[in-house]
Amino acid sequence: MNLKKEIKFFFIKHFLTFSTYYILNLYAKTIRLRFENKDVIKNHLENNGRVIMALWHQRFFAGLDSPRRFKKTIGVMISRSRDGNFVANIAERLGWIPVRGSSSRGGKEALKKMTDSVIKNQIAGHIVDGPTGPPHVIKPGLISMAQQSGAAICPTYVFYENAWTFNSWDRFMVPKPFSRVVVRFGPLESISEKMDSEEFERIRRDIEQKMIEGHEKGDQEVSSSHTSK
């Protein structure tokens, strides 16, 4: 059984990763991707600020092209599982800096590496409810990372005109070829370096609620636009 697993992961690392990367590149060219309010982040970075883009796990697929769009390498936390190795290898080819760990495995070490990555590279993407949920619940690592790095948090909203929805814990979504995808960057949220536990939780819930409401509103906009065509 172990030998079979080793063969499986050898195949994934040396063959499947390479082919998946090129398939994703070709597939990405079919998507009509539009970024809204990108200058919010661009201007902040040009003024030597730091930014953490906060995304739901359900919709991170649309953000794969972000390093090329911002012309920067961007840190992102990916689990230490062997399946995570596959994701990390592809992410690295796409211009991301994989930081291995999660809230349930190697969390403190990964949070420190992510913080260091934000300080060094100015920008990171953080999947705030991953890797196993519950969905649409922001974990405290986002706020801690912003505190320790001096970065602003940018709630990042992703809307799909037409998508496949998988039967996973978060109802993971992948846009269908030739469909429209909108990535909208919300106003930056400045985080105080020092706060008590009540303020910390209030800010976490406030950003969480903004992301929930922002996605609900954007989904309705994209759905209405698609229906009216």
C-alpha positions, -999 to +999 in steps of 0.1 A: +000+000+000+028+024+009+046+016-024+014+024-043+012+057-025+048+065-033+043+057-070+011+079-070+029+109-055+059+104-078+036+105-108+018+136-094+050+155-087+069+147-120+041+145-145+007+157-133+020+190-119+037+199-152+007+191-173-018+207-149+002+240-150+000+242-188-037+232-189-045+260-163-026+285-184-046+276-215-078+274-195-072+309-180-071+324-215-107+314-220-120+333-189-131+368-193-115+381-161-121+416-149-104+432-118-123+461-101-106+486-078-072+472-084-057+507-078-067+504-042-039+478-037-016+492-064-015+527-049-010+513-014+020+492-025+035+521-044+034+541-012+054+513+005+024+499+022+016+462+028-016+443+019-031+410+028-058+400+003-085+380+022-104+354+001-129+326+007-116+291+000-147+285-021-136+311-047-098+313-046-095+296-080-101+330-098-072+345-080-045+322-094-035+349-119-029+376-093+010+375-093+011+383-130-015+410-126+004+428-098+038+419-112+049+406-077+055+373-061+027+368-035+028+346-004+000+321+002-005+295+029-009+259+017-015+228+039+014+205+046-005+174+033+009+155+004-020+167-017-009+202-006+025+194-023+007+192-056-011+225-051+021+242-039+041+231-069+016+245-093+012+277-072+049+283-073+050+280-111+022+306-112+042+331-092+031+324-057+053+318-027+039+287-010+041+288+028+034+254+041+010+250+071-026+255+082-046+263+113-046+226+122-011+217+112+021+238+117-001+269+122+022+290+143+052+284+122+033+290+090+018+322+104+053+335+112+065+326+077+035+343+062+041+374+083+078+375+072+066+371+035+043+401+038+070+422+053+095+412+026+072+412-005+045+437+007+016+415-004+001+381+004-031+362-003-048+345+026-076+320+024-094+330+055-117+300+061-094+272+048-084+245+046-114+227+062-138+254+073-163+261+086-171+280+054-173+318+055-159+320+090-127+341+092-100+324+114-080+347+137-048+342+118-058+369+094-060+396+120-028+383+138-009+384+105-020+420+098-010+431+133+024+415+132+033+427+097+017+461+097-003+452+066-038+464+057-064+438+050-082+439+017-115+420+015-114+404-019-147+394-036-150+370-065-181+366-086-187+340-113-211+344-141-213+307-147-195+281-126-193+244-117-200+239-080-184+209-063-199+188-034-171+198-010-173+213+025-172+248+010-191+242-022-159+250-042-165+268-074-147+268-107-157+292-135-167+275-168-147+282-199-156+315-217-176+328-187-171+362-170-153+365-137-152+396-116-126+401-089-134+431-067-111+446-041-128+463-012-116+492+009-084+485+029-089+477+066-062+491+089-054+469+119-040+483+151-009+465+164-023+465+200-059+456+210-077+436+236-094+403+229-129+420+226-117+445+200-098+417+181-130+396+179-151+426+169-128+434+140-127+398+129-165+396+128-168+429+111-145+419+082-163+385+081-197+402+078-185+426+051-172+397+031-205+377+034-226+407+025-202+418-003-204+384-020-242+383-017-245+417-033-220+409-061-235+375-069-269+392-074-253+419-097-235+393-118-266+370-119-289+399-130-264+410-156-262+375-170-300+370-170-306+403-188-284+394-218 
